[in-house]
Amino acid sequence: MPDPQSPQGELAEFGYRQELRRSLSTTDLIVYGLVFMVPIAPWAIFGTVYNEAKGMVPLVYLIGLVAMIFTAISYAQMSKAFPVAGSVYSYVGRGLDENVGFLAGWTILLDYLLVPTLLYVFAAESMSGIFPDLPKWIWIVVFLAVNTVINYIGISFTALVNRLFLAAELIFLVIFAVIAITAISRGTGGARFTTAPLFDAADFSPALVATALSIAVLSFLGFDGIATLSEEAKGGRRAAGVAMISGLLLVAAFFVTQTWLAAMLVPDTESFTDDEAGNAFFTIVERVSSHGWGIAFLAMNALAVGIANAVAAQSATSRVLFSMSRDGRLPGFLSYVNPRTQVPERAILLVAGLTLVAGLFFVGQLSLISSLVNFGALTAFLLLHASVVSYYGLRQRSGNVFLHWVAPVIGFLIIGYVLWNAEANAKIGGVVWLVIGVAVLLYYRAKGIGIRAEHAFSADERG
């Protein structure tokens, strides 16, 4: 009998065997989350956000942090109760209802399957700015091949790659800070110190808050991916929750600091043209430093998104597929774990194949992919908040009013507001995906398949 307090005992409590390799420390989980969220993510969308927020880019990320922290709290609570690999699929299935849990897993798959696609398209766009003569699809294939090999080798190697890339991104952030502070102190190109990017009463409006929320959801996606690695963490039940909240706070600090500095480099710019917006950040760097630094930052952005971020996304997606397959909710071959590398290799390979097809199909359609990704994440987050209230508030009769009632309700309302205001195409595509999910669920119900784990619910939970 495994010790109930041990990681193996935790899984036995839910009827599972320890198949994945437990080698990730809490620091590894935080690094993974940071890499997934990409500390330099604002570079690629700085010009677009600047236009939408009337220059108050750091304010957008501050509002986003406040909005998303409630979702992180709900994730932390459920990961503590159910430290298994399925993330929101497992949490909603055990905290609310197993059929609703399947639909939560299905909707988050829309997010996780399309995030790597979005990243490869982003990276291909960046690389085309350096090598304009090469077709974008070549970069998608190259990045995908590299990332699949990294994930296939094993989670320990993936964690090492994450640390190396995070170190590189942080080095570039320091370099940018030095370049920016130097330019501001010298007044290069009109750069000057100002607090207007943090808050400008003249241009602030409720519409800006709505814009900030929609942008923030996509920018902060990734902290939730930490939950998919729960069965590979060695820090106990609280490790994933601590890592999620810590990672969210850290990346928000990076986002706010760098965008404030960047905005101070163009204090008199009201907006960028459509042609300028896509590469605004890199143009700013080049203008206040040199052409070489502009190219270097562009290349770092492509590698961070196309390799580091995409490796993390592919890893998270494969773990959700593994967990759903293990419970009999997806084809059984996806639950196979390579005995040598201890990774769900078939799930990894399937994610690679689907991403390749989607990436080649969606080249040049960044807006559509982003909208669909948001729909999948937002729908799953809504169900997550509901599961916290159901499991802790109603079933466990928790006395912690803030964590188990107030926080999830506020989180639910925020996410619901953003989802309600999502683009029409995202809603249509998301509903179609959800209808397909319902059909798959009905198919498995007709076959009499439920959650396989014998101890998916303990006796007191059933009562």
Secondary structure, DSSP 8 states (H G I E B T S, - for coil): ---TTSHHHHHHHTT----S---B-HHHHHHHHHHHH-TTTHHHHHHHHHHHTTT-HHHHHHHHHHHHHHHHHHHHHHHHH--STTTHHHHHHHHT-HHHHHHHHHHHHHHHHHHHHHHHHHHHHHHHHH-TTS-HHHHHHHHHHHHHHHHHH-HHHHHHHHHHHHHHHHHHHHHHHHHHHHHHHHTGGG----STTT--TTT--HHHHHHHHHHHHHHHTTGGGGGGGGGGB-S-TTHHHHHHHHHHHHHHHHHHHHHHHHHHTSTT-----HHHHTTHHHHHHHHHS-HHHHHHHHHHHHHIIIIIIHHHHHHHHHHHHHHHHHTTSS-GGGG---TTT-S-HHHHHHHHHHHHHHHHHSTT-HHHHHHHHHHHHHHHHHHHHHHHIIIIIIIS--S-HIIIIIHHHHHHHHHHHHHHTS-HHHHHHHHHHHHHHHHHHHHHHHTT-----TTSS-HHHH-
